[in-house]
Amino acid sequence: MIAHLVFFLIEVVIQTVFLALALWILILIQKLNYQLLGLLGTAALVSTIDRGLDLFLGHYLGTYETTSISMPVVLAVLYFCLKKVTLADRTDIYFTVGVGYALVFCMNLWLLGALLGDLRPSARFSGSTSAAELPMETNDPPSAVSGTNPPARRAASPAIPVSPFVINGITRNGNNSTVTVQNGKKTLTIFFGEAVTFQTSDGPASVRFKQLNNDSVVLTVNDTDMKLPIH
């Protein structure tokens, strides 16, 4: 019960600040007369009625029915209070009420986005294969089974006479593993599954951290796998 009350008060305070700020900006733009305490009181009263009706009616009605009942009541109270605070004509009050509530809606969206943060997936987890699922090289000889053919060897990666890339360090941490790669004077740290661009003598090269073994790292350089030893 106390937690619900605290949450309700926090919502009212946030809505009061947003509504008071929106009304204050619009009143300044229109150069209307106003009383600061009256403006704050209006924002607090309207926000309390708004959240209170949503909380009470939400237990018995759906979202659409709740909004259909609470919105006219809230707008009517806001219109009446602004009329008393500013003594402006009807057109200015209508404009302030309509645009003010639109600004409050945008502020709520901004607050929601700030609380949720960045929901986009990280580039290094975009691949379907995790580091734990990748095969690990071992020094154990293949087991010999009588009467069976030896397993076919996987085709080796194309041989590269001189590799322009050097592994300077690695960090083993599952999907968060990293490798430090040097190309000439440029050194970059690459996360597992992530691709970066190096400038080589043959032009730009896309380098992706593909696989981490016991004593080597596999990089995909322009769609070609390159196995580099770990020093």
Secondary structure, 3 states (H helix, E strand, C coil): CHHHHHHHHHHHHHHHHHHHHHHHHHHHHHCCCCCHHHHHHHHHHHHHHHHHHHHHHCCCCCHHHHHHHHHHHHHHHHHHHHHHHHCCCHHHHHHHHHHHHHHHHHHHHHHHHHHHCCCCCCHHHCCCCCHHHCCCCCCCCCCCCCCCCCCCCCCCCCCCCCCCCEEEEEECCHHHCEEEEEECCEEEEEECCCEEEEEECCEEEEEEEEEECCCEEEEEECCEEEEEECC
